[in-house]
Amino acid sequence: SIARNERQNAAAHAWGAVEERPEEAAPARRSDVLPKFGCQRKITKADDQNKQLTGWLKQQLEWWQNGCIEGDASQHTAVGLTYKVIALIRSWPTKITPENWEDQRMLLAKQHFMSGRSSSANGGWLAYLEQLVTGGLPALQRVDAFTFWEKDPVRVAVKEITEMHMGITKKQMEALARKHGVRGARDLVDRRRELPISDVLRRKLELAPCGSDAYPNSHIPMDVQETKQIHGILESAARFIGLHMTVVGSWRRGKVGGHDVDVIIHAPLDGPLIDARAYAFESPTGLGNELMARFFKAVDQFGPPGFLHPHRSSGGEIFGNAGGRLPKLNTKHAFCLSPKVHGAVRRLDIILAPTDIYAHAVIGWSGSTGFQRSLAEYAKKAHEGNWKHVPDQKPIVGRAGWELSPTGEKVRRVEGRELGPGEHWAWGKHGIYIAEGSRHDERTDVYVEDNASLRTEKDVFEFFHLEYLEPREREC
């Protein structure tokens, strides 16, 4: 029965004991209260009726993502599932309480990613939620629950350092904590001159968002006025070199109070489509890198004296699987002095996007991370079970695009491309493809959709038969 399997799986996966229940006569049939994928639901933080519960789940997610150390079991699957569970509880139509838990548990058990019969859930999430709902944090029994990990000084240090995004490896973080007694992010920053780290990292730690002796107020979050002031400087610089700018990141979803600014710079959207080949991101002297250099030079011109900090780094190029593995986007990480808070620096994430993939880039960088993951999974898996998880239950069919050679070259233009055996749709910041193979490192793209009809976010939603969601409604 579900109850017995749930208890056995919970024990096998160290979730802790749960109260014994009478065995059910027959397994509950899957009957979702909500659509399976988070990208199919309007999910806002304001409408969350279970804020305390989702807050605890978010803490668990952050610890699994950032607090793992050597020897911990891989949390990759757990992290992916946690994103789905947070989105589900955040959009759940009823406030879950100890008094109504039994009824809500029966409904949750029928929901995808929650059922005790799901091989991916292993019965554990219902046990975990039951402990939180009926007993709060003291009732958590899983050995890797965040309430246990936050008492471990090594994991605390690793988590805080990871969240600074300073490019330090987990192995190095753990060594700093175990061998040198580093207690957290600010302790690392304060002791950077005495610790065995590179000179490059020492200089970089001056810019840490937790603050440093060089910039003691970087921990103070930006307000609306400061954020808009930085946006204005960046937009003036983009316009000066003939580009436009779109603000992305959590700001676009309505969040205020961060420590960084994310923007996409791009050619005018009403002009002809420009693809990545025109920018030649793979070449240090290509147009893409030249535009980035001109942009930062213009930022120096429009910002106050000394606005840009000299430290700058590449943020990792985004590759599509087509076109000989050439980069499709380029990102630069930079830092600026706060125009409002004395002694504070702010991180700038600048993305130069070709206009032919602009719509995909905006969706990807606007977030949330859970939404981005959900849309990618929906594209890949919505066809399973005869398209029953597509809102109109009709096949997703390509409009027009190109068949690709095994090396990723466009070989033949086709219209109305449908999935073949073993194929699935794939979406990412660089476009829409049909692919073979499940794992990303084993995936082969066989078709790429022409972006001529995918100029806006709404076009992408429509392609996948989804209702358009405003950015603030994407809080998966």
Residue pairs with C-beta under 8 A, 6 or more apart in sequence:
1 23
1 24
1 25
1 27
2 24
2 27
2 28
2 109
2 115
2 116
2 117
3 21
3 22
3 23
3 24
3 116
4 23
5 116
5 117
5 123
6 18
6 116
6 123
6 126
6 127
7 17
7 18
7 20
7 123
8 123
9 15
9 116
9 122
9 123
9 124
10 16
10 17
10 18
10 122
10 123
10 124
10 127
11 17
12 122
13 122
13 124
14 142
14 143
14 144
15 123
15 124
15 127
15 128
15 141
15 142
16 127
16 131
16 140
16 141
16 142
17 141
18 127
18 130
18 131
19 130
27 117
28 106
28 109
28 110
28 115
28 117
29 110
30 110
30 112
30 115
31 110
32 110
32 111
32 112
33 92
33 93
33 107
33 110
33 111
34 41
34 88
34 91
34 92
34 93
34 111
35 41
35 389
35 391
36 112
36 113
36 389
37 374
37 375
37 377
37 378
37 382
37 389
38 83
38 84
38 87
38 88
38 91
38 370
38 371
38 374
38 476
39 371
39 374
39 375
39 378
39 466
39 469
39 474
39 476
40 378
40 389
40 391
40 466
40 467
41 87
41 91
42 91
42 469
42 473
43 87
43 90
43 91
43 371
43 473
43 474
43 475
43 476
44 472
44 473
44 475
45 51
45 90
45 475
47 91
48 54
48 90
48 91
49 92
49 93
49 94
49 95
50 89
50 90
50 92
50 95
50 96
53 89
53 96
53 129
53 132
53 133
54 86
54 89
54 90
56 132
56 137
56 146
57 82
57 85
57 86
57 89
58 86
59 146
60 82
60 145
60 146
61 79
61 82
61 83
61 86
62 146
62 159
62 163
63 146
63 149
63 150
63 155
63 159
64 75
64 78
64 79
64 82
64 144
64 146
65 75
65 79
65 162
66 158
66 159
66 162
66 163
67 146
67 149
67 155
67 156
67 158
67 159
67 162
68 75
68 155
68 158
68 170
69 154
69 155
69 158
69 170
69 174
70 170
70 171
70 174
72 144
73 144
75 144
77 120
80 373
81 113
81 120
81 121
81 125
83 369
83 370
83 373
83 374
83 476
84 113
84 370
84 374
84 476
85 113
85 114
85 125
85 129
86 370
86 476
87 370
87 374
87 475
87 476
88 108
88 111
88 113
88 114
89 96
89 129
90 475
90 476
92 104
94 100
94 104
96 104
96 129
96 133
97 133
98 133
98 134
101 130
101 133
101 134
105 126
105 129
105 130
108 114
108 126
108 129
109 115
109 116
109 126
112 118
113 120
113 121
113 125
114 121
114 125
114 126
115 121
116 123
116 126
124 142
128 140
128 142
128 145
131 139
131 140
131 141
132 139
132 140
137 147
138 147
140 147
140 148
142 148
149 155
149 159
150 156
153 177
153 183
154 174
154 177
154 178
156 183
156 184
157 173
157 176
157 177
157 182
157 183
157 184
157 187
157 188
158 170
158 173
158 174
158 177
160 184
160 185
160 186
160 210
161 168
161 173
161 176
161 182
161 184
161 185
161 188
162 168
162 170
162 173
163 185
164 185
164 208
164 209
164 210
166 201
166 204
166 205
166 208
167 201
167 204
168 201
172 197
173 182
176 182
176 188
176 195
176 197
177 183
180 191
180 195
180 196
182 188
182 191
182 195
185 208
185 210
186 208
186 210
186 211
188 195
188 205
189 205
189 206
189 208
189 210
189 211
189 212
190 212
190 213
192 201
192 202
192 205
192 206
193 202
203 311
204 311
205 212
206 212
206 214
206 215
207 215
207 218
207 309
207 311
207 335
207 345
207 347
208 218
209 218
209 219
209 259
209 260
209 347
210 218
210 219
211 217
211 218
211 219
211 344
212 218
215 343
215 344
215 345
216 343
217 338
217 341
217 342
217 343
217 344
218 259
218 343
218 344
218 345
218 346
219 259
220 341
220 344
221 257
221 258
221 259
222 230
222 256
222 257
222 258
222 259
222 261
222 338
222 340
222 341
222 346
223 256
223 257
223 340
224 256
225 340
226 338
226 339
226 340
226 341
227 251
227 256
227 258
227 261
229 339
229 340
230 261
230 336
230 339
230 346
230 348
231 245
231 247
231 261
231 263
233 299
233 302
233 303
233 307
233 339
234 245
234 261
234 263
234 265
234 299
234 348
234 350
235 245
236 298
236 302
237 295
237 296
237 298
237 299
237 301
237 302
238 244
238 245
238 265
238 295
238 298
239 245
240 298
240 301
240 302
241 291
241 294
241 295
241 298
242 267
243 265
243 266
243 267
243 268
243 291
243 295
244 265
244 266
244 267
244 268
244 269
245 263
245 264
245 265
245 266
246 263
246 264
246 266
246 362
247 261
247 262
247 263
248 262
248 263
248 264
248 351
248 362
248 365
248 366
248 367
249 258
249 260
249 261
249 262
249 349
249 365
249 366
249 367
250 258
250 262
250 367
250 368
251 258
251 261
251 262
252 366
252 471
253 366
253 367
253 368
253 471
253 472
253 474
253 475
254 471
254 472
259 346
259 347
260 346
260 347
260 348
260 349
261 346
261 347
261 348
261 349
262 349
262 351
262 365
263 348
263 349
263 350
263 351
264 351
264 352
264 353
264 358
264 361
264 362
264 365
265 291
265 295
265 350
265 351
265 352
265 353
266 352
266 353
266 354
266 355
266 358
267 274
267 354
267 355
268 355
269 355
269 358
269 455
271 355
273 354
273 355
273 356
273 451
273 452
274 354
274 355
274 356
275 354
275 356
275 357
276 288
276 320
276 323
276 326
276 327
276 328
276 329
276 354
276 356
276 357
277 323
277 326
278 287
278 354
279 286
279 287
279 288
279 291
279 330
279 352
279 354
280 286
280 287
280 288
281 288
281 289
281 317
281 326
281 327
281 328
281 329
281 330
282 326
282 327
283 289
288 330
288 352
289 330
291 352
292 330
292 332
292 350
292 352
295 350
295 352
296 308
296 312
296 332
296 334
299 307
299 308
299 336
300 307
300 308
303 336
303 339
304 337
304 339
306 337
307 336
307 337
307 339
308 334
308 335
308 336
309 334
309 335
309 336
309 337
309 345
311 334
311 335
312 332
312 333
312 334
312 335
313 332
313 333
314 330
314 331
314 332
314 333
315 331
315 332
315 333
315 349
316 331
317 327
317 328
317 329
317 330
317 331
318 327
318 328
318 329
318 331
318 428
318 429
318 430
319 325
319 326
319 327
319 328
319 430
320 326
320 328
320 428
320 430
320 431
320 433
320 445
320 448
321 408
321 433
321 435
321 443
321 444
321 445
322 404
322 408
322 409
322 410
322 433
322 445
322 448
323 408
323 409
323 410
324 407
324 408
324 409
325 408
328 354
328 357
328 429
328 430
328 431
329 351
329 352
329 353
329 354
329 357
329 361
329 429
329 430
330 351
330 352
331 349
331 350
331 351
331 352
332 348
332 349
332 350
332 352
333 347
333 348
333 349
333 350
334 347
334 348
334 350
335 345
335 346
335 347
335 348
336 345
336 346
336 348
337 344
337 345
337 346
338 344
338 345
338 346
351 361
351 365
353 361
353 362
356 451
356 452
357 429
357 430
357 431
357 451
358 455
359 451
359 454
359 455
359 456
359 457
359 459
359 460
360 427
360 428
360 429
360 430
360 431
360 432
360 451
360 454
360 460
361 429
361 430
362 457
363 372
363 375
363 429
363 457
363 460
364 372
364 428
364 429
365 429
366 471
366 474
367 474
368 474
368 475
368 476
369 476
370 475
370 476
371 474
371 475
371 476
373 476
374 476
375 427
375 464
376 426
376 427
376 428
378 389
378 464
378 466
379 396
379 424
379 425
379 426
379 427
379 432
379 464
380 424
380 425
380 426
381 389
381 424
382 389
382 390
382 396
382 425
382 464
383 390
383 395
383 396
383 419
383 424
383 425
386 393
387 393
387 394
387 395
387 396
390 396
390 464
390 465
391 465
391 466
391 467
392 465
394 465
395 418
395 419
396 419
396 425
396 463
396 464
396 465
397 416
397 417
397 418
398 414
398 415
398 416
398 417
398 418
398 434
398 447
398 449
399 415
399 416
399 449
399 450
399 453
399 463
400 413
400 414
400 415
400 449
400 450
400 452
400 453
401 413
401 414
401 417
401 447
401 448
401 449
401 450
402 410
402 411
402 412
402 413
402 414
402 447
402 448
402 450
403 410
403 411
403 412
403 413
403 414
403 417
403 446
403 447
404 410
404 411
404 445
404 446
404 447
404 448
405 411
406 444
408 445
410 448
413 450
414 447
417 434
417 447
419 425
419 434
422 436
423 434
423 435
423 436
423 446
424 434
424 435
424 436
425 432
425 433
425 434
425 435
425 464
426 432
426 433
426 434
426 435
426 443
426 445
427 433
427 460
427 464
431 448
431 449
431 451
432 448
432 449
432 454
432 460
432 463
433 445
433 446
433 447
433 448
433 449
434 445
434 446
434 447
434 448
435 443
435 444
435 445
435 446
436 443
436 444
436 446
437 443
437 444
449 463
453 459
453 463
454 460
454 463
457 468
458 468
461 467
461 468
461 469
462 468
